[in-house]
Amino acid sequence: MRTTLNLPTILTLLRIFLIPVFIVVFYLPFHWSYAASAVIFAIAGITDWLDGYLARKWNQTSTFGAFLDPVADKLIVVVALLLLVGEHGTAFLAVPAAVIVCREITVSALREWMAEIGKTTKLAVSMMGKFKTGAQMGAIFLLLTQAPSWNGVVIFGYVLMYLAAVLTLWSMILYLKIAWPHLLQRH
């Protein structure tokens, strides 16, 4: 089966190809490396919105794109969280980052298992999900713009990260609630 690359899929692939660039820029020994890595992360976020918008508007959705889009999102977010936790070196950031990463692994495994048994865990994108994503992306962006310190931007980034972690746990609970009856069945 041949997959035709369209602009939405190319934008998704761009997010993945930006990851090594993002890492290198983050570690450059220049004062502007924080701001530059934040801009790269913002570009990734914009392409995430744009690829979905264009795929729907131009009716260019595909199975490959539907698979790749959440993978690209998770990869850039997890890499950013790893970089930030390493740079900040504090439990204040490691705890919500671990919650977010653990939730992503749990929900991905849950979706895979549900698909394997012929069930689906489709949840409509809710306003809570949009707030979670906004808080998470905003927190990461803000924390990327600054060297580790206790200034207002970093503190607000931490607050948003904790908000994202709480909303992340809430969404995981919603998925588990849907899957729970299937998890209790005997096979």
C-alpha positions in Angstrom: 0.0 0.0 0.0 1.5 3.3 -1.0 1.0 6.4 1.1 0.9 9.8 -0.7 2.5 12.5 1.2 0.4 15.6 1.4 1.1 18.9 3.1 -0.5 18.0 6.4 1.6 14.8 6.7 4.7 16.7 5.7 4.0 19.2 8.5 3.7 16.3 10.9 7.0 14.9 9.7 8.6 18.3 10.0 7.8 18.2 13.8 9.7 14.9 14.1 12.6 16.2 12.0 12.8 19.3 14.2 13.5 17.3 17.3 17.3 16.8 16.8 17.5 20.5 15.8 15.6 21.4 18.9 18.0 19.4 21.1 21.1 20.9 19.5 19.8 24.4 19.8 18.8 23.9 23.4 22.4 22.9 24.3 24.2 25.6 22.4 26.4 27.6 24.7 24.8 31.0 23.7 22.5 33.2 25.7 19.9 33.1 23.0 19.7 29.2 22.9 16.8 29.2 25.4 14.7 31.6 23.3 15.7 29.9 20.0 14.7 26.4 21.4 11.4 28.0 22.6 10.7 29.3 19.1 11.4 25.8 17.6 9.0 24.3 20.1 6.4 27.0 19.2 6.9 26.2 15.5 6.2 22.6 16.3 3.0 23.6 18.1 1.9 25.7 15.2 2.5 22.9 12.7 0.5 20.6 15.0 -2.5 22.9 14.8 -2.0 23.6 11.1 -1.6 20.0 9.9 -4.9 19.0 11.5 -6.7 22.1 10.2 -5.4 21.6 6.6 -6.1 17.8 6.7 -9.7 18.5 7.6 -10.2 21.6 5.4 -8.7 19.9 2.3 -10.1 16.5 3.1 -6.6 15.0 3.2 -6.9 12.9 6.3 -5.1 9.6 6.1 -4.5 6.5 8.3 -0.8 7.3 8.2 -1.4 10.9 9.3 -3.8 9.9 12.0 -1.1 7.5 13.4 1.8 9.9 13.0 0.3 13.1 14.4 -0.1 12.0 18.0 3.3 10.2 17.8 5.0 13.5 16.7 3.2 15.4 19.4 4.2 13.0 22.2 7.8 12.9 20.9 8.4 16.6 20.9 6.7 17.1 24.3 8.6 14.2 26.0 11.9 15.4 24.6 11.2 19.0 25.8 10.2 17.7 29.2 13.4 15.6 29.4 15.5 18.7 28.5 13.8 20.9 31.0 14.0 18.4 33.9 17.7 17.9 33.2 18.3 21.6 33.0 16.2 22.6 36.0 17.3 19.7 38.1 14.5 20.0 40.6 11.7 17.8 41.9 9.4 20.7 41.4 9.6 20.1 37.7 10.4 16.4 37.6 7.1 15.4 39.4 4.6 17.0 37.0 6.8 16.0 34.0 6.8 12.4 35.2 3.0 12.5 35.7 2.5 13.7 32.1 4.9 11.1 30.6 3.5 8.3 32.7 -0.1 9.2 31.6 0.9 9.2 28.0 2.4 5.7 28.3 -0.6 4.4 30.3 -3.2 5.8 27.9 -1.2 4.7 24.8 -1.0 1.1 26.2 -4.7 1.2 27.2 -5.7 2.3 23.6 -3.5 -0.4 22.1 -5.0 -3.1 24.4 -8.6 -1.9 23.8 -8.0 -2.0 20.0 -6.5 -5.5 20.4 -9.7 -6.8 22.1 -11.9 -5.0 19.5 -13.0 -2.1 21.6 -12.3 1.5 21.1 -11.6 4.3 23.6 -12.7 7.2 21.5 -13.3 10.3 23.6 -14.3 13.5 21.9 -11.8 16.3 22.4 -13.3 18.2 25.3 -12.6 21.7 26.6 -10.7 20.0 29.4 -8.4 18.4 26.8 -7.9 21.7 25.1 -7.1 23.4 28.5 -4.7 20.5 29.3 -2.9 20.9 26.0 -2.8 24.7 26.3 -1.4 24.6 29.9 1.2 21.9 28.9 2.4 23.7 25.8 2.4 27.1 27.5 4.3 25.8 30.4 6.9 24.1 28.2 7.3 27.2 26.1 7.7 29.5 29.1 10.2 27.3 30.7 12.2 27.0 27.5 12.5 30.7 27.2 14.4 31.1 30.5 17.5 29.8 32.1 16.6 28.0 35.4 15.8 30.6 38.0 13.0 31.7 40.3 11.8 34.6 38.2 8.1 35.2 37.5 8.2 33.6 34.0 9.6 30.3 35.4 7.3 30.3 38.4 4.3 30.8 36.1 5.6 28.0 33.9 5.7 25.7 36.9 2.2 26.7 37.9 1.0 25.9 34.3 2.9 22.6 34.4 1.1 21.5 37.6 -2.2 22.5 36.1 -1.4 20.4 33.0 -0.4 17.5 35.3 -3.7 17.7 37.2 -5.7 17.9 33.9 -3.6 15.0 32.5 -4.5 12.8 35.4 -8.1 13.7 35.1 -8.2 12.8 31.4 -6.4 9.5 32.2 -9.1 8.7 34.8 -11.8 9.3 32.1 -10.0 6.8 29.8 -9.7 4.3 32.6 -13.4 4.8 33.5 -14.4 3.8 29.9 -12.0 0.8 29.8 -12.6 -0.4 33.4 -15.5 -2.7 32.6 -13.3 -4.4 29.9 -10.4 -4.6 32.3 -12.5 -6.5 34.8 -13.7 -9.1 32.3 -12.4 -12.6 32.4 -10.8 -13.9 29.2 
